[in-house]
Amino acid sequence: DSVKPLELEERLGRPEESGFDVEQSEAEDDGEAGEEDEEEDESDDPLGLARVVAQKRKKKKSNRVSVCVTNPNRGSVPAVVKAVEQLGWDLSSRGRDCSVIWLEHSDNALGLAPHQVCSKIEGFVHACKKGQLTRVLNHLKGAFPDEFAFWPLSWVLPQDKEALQQYMSSHKATVIAKPTGGSQGRGLVLAKKWTDLGAILKFACPSTMGVKPQEYVVQRYIPSPMVLDGFKFDCRVYSVVTSVYPLRGYMFDEGLARFCTVPYVAPKASNLSNSKMHLTNYAINKKSEEFEGNTGLAAHDEGSKRSLSAALSQMSEKLGVSAVDLMDRVRQVVMTTLVALQPHLICWSTDRGRPLHPHGPKGFQIIGFDVLFNAKGEPRLLELNANSSLSISQPVVAGDGTRFYEESELDSAIKTQLIAQSLACAAPLRQGKAARHRKSWLAKVGDSAEKPNFSHPIFDDPLFPPLEDNASLCPALELLEEDGGGACLFRDAVLTILAVFRTFSSRGVMNRGQFVKLAFALAPAVFGARTTTELFFARQVQVCYEDEPELACAGFSPGAFLKVVISFARRVWNSDDESEVTCTIQFADQCRAQLGEQLAVH
């Protein structure tokens, strides 16, 4: 069973001690509500963060939304409990029968019904890994350099070893190497010369036969970073995604600024190893003797961790640019990045049999964007975090030098509201209704609940209509709007190609005969004889599944077909000069022109 029942009594105290009336009578009328929660006075809140709209707490338990936390030992649990309490909902041990299942990390959503909500959208953990993110954004930056100027020069090892070595030999620049699956600053290395990467290269490019390379991302160190009070810092900005197709994401109004604990000096050979000067990771700097913890909301504009709004205000004074304008720049980075990731998320879910809503549960994903401003106030994206820390604790040093952890008022205020408004926006059903829908869904799908079988990434005629968002309860969440730039152009091309796949394939796979039919429909003069086309098909199947043999099949999956499009397009135009992005867009244009109304566009 992939979703384990909640056991919070011992860890968090009895539910009634947390303000939950678990003994409330089940026999009360459905429509009867309890007393309205007493509204808290927000006038004394120096942070000024808009809170989730208060709701009346229902007297009958089945009329309340129920939330099951799958792992009570995670650092996010205290903030989740606070958020659930603010919403007037219930923590529950009903497991899969709850309205909301709180998932993180490797938890999966298989077996959850479309009318349940979970705190995870399958695919984001993979898409946000440093290596995958770098591949996606590098391709798009090559085609649209101005639109993706926020993305620093980046390389993936071992694939880009020669390009990186050539760059470092011809540029006097500092780079930072990161293990693609790393977190909390572990394994980071700063380098100014190729030889400085020696330790990394032993793992990324091993000389011993049979040793699997470890993937690293190497990124150009941002020159001339913005500093406040003499310290380098970055910003943790939060976005909440509630749907991949159609793409729907929100920007949270508040965030955190994480500061180094050693005054900034430009990188040079003598200070490259000083991680607390150059690396803004909270996990690194909280161990410093110079770390200044937050002393309360009134001090949210000072110390080693500050509110995002305070940092933007301080930058505004320094640059003469409004904080609103700075936030708009960040918002553009967030929206462009989400649009860039959308094609990968659709194909990942389809190739691995992880259905998107409404064929799967209504997921929402809290994503942490790590953004660093340069001295001109231009935002630069460092990385994404699909499992962004939601812990609300901070280290404190007692008078005798003993270190212990206590609740941070700043973290608690921001992260509790982030979680509460994400939950409210997802609009989960009350416990009774969610349980009835789950029972009905299980009766219809039977054994396929645990092993879903669906054939296309874009659905019509869903088993159940999708759950809509309820952003009206969430004043700190702002809906992100697309700007129609190059990322949108590429995304639309991918959706057209997926429509081509749907038109010519069956049961989620495009076989040899279907591929021949498509090739002759698009470019009969180029492919000529059937034998030539079949040989091309066979070779492309082999190429597509070299890196992922576990996905190999008798033909192309949707994700594999997208890879084939590049070779297909270059064969049609007899050119190897076009970028992958350009080839994809040209191929989509050709499909629209040649196939027209044949396409199964939804």
HELIX and SHEET records of a PDB file:
HELIX    1   1 GLU A    9  LEU A   12  1                                   4    
HELIX    2   2 PRO A   15  SER A   18  5                                   4    
HELIX    3   3 LYS A   61  ASN A   63  5                                   3    
HELIX    4   4 VAL A   77  LEU A   87  1                                  11    
HELIX    5   5 GLY A   95  ASP A   97  5                                   3    
HELIX    6   6 PHE A  124  ALA A  127  1                                   4    
HELIX    7   7 LYS A  130  ALA A  143  1                                  14    
HELIX    8   8 LYS A  161  SER A  170  1                                  10    
HELIX    9   9 TRP A  194  LEU A  197  5                                   4    
HELIX   10  10 GLY A  198  ALA A  204  1                                   7    
HELIX   11  11 SER A  275  HIS A  278  1                                   4    
HELIX   12  12 TYR A  282  ASN A  285  1                                   4    
HELIX   13  13 LEU A  297  ALA A  299  5                                   3    
HELIX   14  14 LEU A  308  LEU A  319  1                                  12    
HELIX   15  15 ALA A  323  ASP A  351  1                                  29    
HELIX   16  16 GLU A  409  CYS A  425  1                                  17    
HELIX   17  17 GLN A  431  VAL A  445  1                                  15    
HELIX   18  18 GLY A  446  ALA A  449  5                                   4    
HELIX   19  19 ALA A  471  LEU A  473  5                                   3    
HELIX   20  20 GLY A  486  PHE A  504  1                                  19    
HELIX   21  21 ARG A  512  LEU A  522  1                                  11    
HELIX   22  22 PRO A  524  PHE A  527  1                                   4    
HELIX   23  23 ARG A  530  CYS A  544  1                                  15    
HELIX   24  24 PRO A  549  LEU A  551  5                                   3    
HELIX   25  25 PRO A  558  TRP A  573  1                                  16    
HELIX   26  26 GLU A  580  LEU A  595  1                                  16    
HELIX   27  27 GLY A  596  GLN A  598  5                                   3    
SHEET    1   A 2 ALA A  33  GLU A  36  0                                        
SHEET    2   A 2 LYS A  56  LYS A  58 -1                                        
SHEET    1   B 5 ASP A  90  LEU A  91  0                                        
SHEET    2   B 5 SER A  66  VAL A  69  1                                        
SHEET    3   B 5 VAL A 100  TRP A 102  1                                        
SHEET    4   B 5 VAL A 117  CYS A 118  1                                        
SHEET    5   B 5 LYS A 362  GLY A 363  1                                        
SHEET    1   C 4 SER A 154  LEU A 157  0                                        
SHEET    2   C 4 TYR A 216  ARG A 220 -1                                        
SHEET    3   C 4 VAL A 175  PRO A 179 -1                                        
SHEET    4   C 4 VAL A 189  ALA A 191 -1                                        
SHEET    1   D 4 VAL A 227  LEU A 228  0                                        
SHEET    2   D 4 PHE A 231  SER A 243 -1                                        
SHEET    3   D 4 ARG A 248  PHE A 259 -1                                        
SHEET    4   D 4 LYS A 305  SER A 307 -1                                        
SHEET    1   E 4 VAL A 227  LEU A 228  0                                        
SHEET    2   E 4 PHE A 231  SER A 243 -1                                        
SHEET    3   E 4 GLN A 365  PHE A 373 -1                                        
SHEET    4   E 4 PRO A 379  ASN A 385 -1                                        
SHEET    1   F 4 VAL A 227  LEU A 228  0                                        
SHEET    2   F 4 PHE A 231  SER A 243 -1                                        
SHEET    3   F 4 ARG A 248  PHE A 259 -1                                        
SHEET    4   F 4 LEU A 477  LEU A 479 -1                                        
SHEET    1   G 2 SER A 393  VAL A 397  0                                        
SHEET    2   G 2 ARG A 403  GLU A 407 -1                                        
END                                                                             
